[in-house]
Amino acid sequence: MISGRRLIEAGLVDAAIVGGADTLSRMPINGFHSLESLSPTLCQPFGRDRAGITIGEGAGLMLLTREPQPIALLGVGESSDAYHISAPHPQGEGAIRAINQALTDAQLTPDDVGYINLHGTATQLNDQIESMVVNALFGERVPCSSTKHLTGHTLGAAGITEAAISMLILQRDLPLLAQDFSLSPRDPTLPPCGIIEQPQPLARPVILSNSFAFGGNNASILLGRVS
């Protein structure tokens, strides 16, 4: 999505089809297993007993266009903290930069955001660091949740999957997806942020979607309704 937007803004194309896809295969399953990152049960983002990711598979496409649309890609942010191949920066520096870049690009403030679709992989480190980052930038005032308990971590399709979920919430005025703590209670040791446990309406028509990958590669996008 970010590359497609750049091409449009550079005047190289009038529209861009963007997306991602990933299928289950032995290589990523064995790779995550060797890192002891696979959950033996359904993944439990931000749960006390979370034990890693559940790998999913999926695909998604979107059409970005220069012409005005009811839902717009308002802002984007990218960073690479290069801290560790499989662990986030302990202070969340790269994630903070990506989110702040997206807000600056969109000329918005944290108080303009109505929902955060968290990266929320259900690994110990990701959920701890992302909670800390969201707490630092938004406190507990912005509703947020991870949707990976519904889709699994679709790896190369995760960004487009969660962007599509965010777009559908805006497009169809759907309730925000609550975090599922039916298998494990919420982890009380995590920094407090606005994780919701019941569906609720979107109060402000701007959604932040985070994707924080291995190698310190971080991306955040802001989608919103435009009049």
PyMOL commands that set and color helices and strands:
alter all, ss='L'
color gray80, all
select helices_A, chain A and resi 2-9+26-34+93-106+110-112+124-138+148-151+155-172+214-216
alter helices_A, ss='H'
color red, helices_A
select strands_A, chain A and resi 15-22+58-65+71-80+115-118+144-146+206-213+217-225
alter strands_A, ss='S'
color yellow, strands_A
deselect
rebuild
show_as cartoon
